Amino acid sequence: MRPLPLTLGATLGLALACSMDLGQIEDDADEIYLTEATPTDPLPPTLGTPAASLAAAPDWLEAFEPLYAPQPPSRAELYARATAEGPKGGPLQDAILLCEVRATFFDGIKIQIGPFETENKPDLTAYLGVGADASTRGPRTRGDAHHNVDAAIVSAPLVTLKPGDRVELDVWDRDLLSRDHIETIGADYADTLPLTMTGAKARATCSALARDAVEGLVAGALQAADKGLTYHDKSWKPDLQRKDLGAEPRDPRPDLALRQAASLVGWDDPRVRARAEAWSALRARFDAALTAAVADLYASAPAPDTPIALGDRLTATVQTPICPDPSDCLLTLTVTNGGPEPVALVSFTGILDPIEDMSVLGAGGQLWPVVPADAEDPVWAAGLPPGAPTDLKMRVAVDAPIPAEARPLMLRWWTDKQPRHQRLE
């Protein structure tokens, strides 16, 4: 996904001379820089709650865990701004809390990569909960550090704090396929900022920004979302010649701009909610148009068992996928090499050569990759002798049963830079 190309407002151009380079300690997978703007929407007198924001989160987020707000871009710079300019204490209402979390343990393991040596530091993930949500594991936010960096910044909007309220951080070391809990640290708010938390293996320092300090950034994000909504209303249409069927939103992306607005004021803010609903309506319109386009394609596609051309003098017939369970959805390609010489069919991490981007296409535009069924290693190869048919067992990469609304299915692949299709049922 390409991020929305916004530039950072001048008010965030702070010199980060404190501690380590804070730009290194946040995950920039969805990094988008925001431009400040003059608000044009009426400002809500108060903001919502974490629980209300979580309930209002749109379904197009496809979140893997219940987080009530995304993380803002350049939160390292926001943290520096909060430390320098934010309130130094007193009750907080509708504030943004920003916490710098650091691991204070190190296992001392060195990793040698060629001529280079690096330290095996934890990859930090931290969950932030405030008030009653801290102790009950209620609505929280999450911040991730870069790989092998033992510090992270996590932010939480919609924060109300009065003396005695609890603030907790749940700190984890994430690996590729698992996570290890480091510890939970916390402190009661004593009417003073910054707030510090210290544990046996981690420590954190938290500062805050008042709501009015970020309303210019909220306005910039909302205006970027408006531009994206206008563009997609006019121009977003299915395109079956594209590998993504035209489904990937284009820049300017309203979904990413709305994530950034929600990171500052929550999903239930009426300004965010109205635009999120507009984006949901555009997505529904696109999905309906894509379903109609796929139906037209199915009507003209070759029938099952029709030999198909795979390129490089290869032809094949295809069996309908058999899916006894979600992890075992199989189809058989009976491939014939029509050339005079053997052909090597090679797969590297699931990409077949010379067959390009083979997938199963659902009636609603769903795409499931087709990969060799017995490819346990990253590189897989099959020798195809000339003349004789060869059965290749292929796996449809599904992780749940194919829904009824996705049928009838088609096979989709590319030859000569053009998509090809065949009915599977």
Helices and strands as residue ranges (DSSP letters): G 10-12, G 22-24, H 50-56, G 59-61, H 75-85, E 92-103, E 110-113, E 116-119, E 124-130, H 132-136, E 141-144, E 151-161, E 166-174, E 179-188, E 195-198, E 202-209, G 211-213, H 215-235, H 254-265, H 270-300, E 308-311, E 314-318, E 322-325, E 328-337, E 343-348, E 351-353, E 356-361, E 367-372, E 379-384, E 389-396, G 404-406, E 410-415, E 418-423
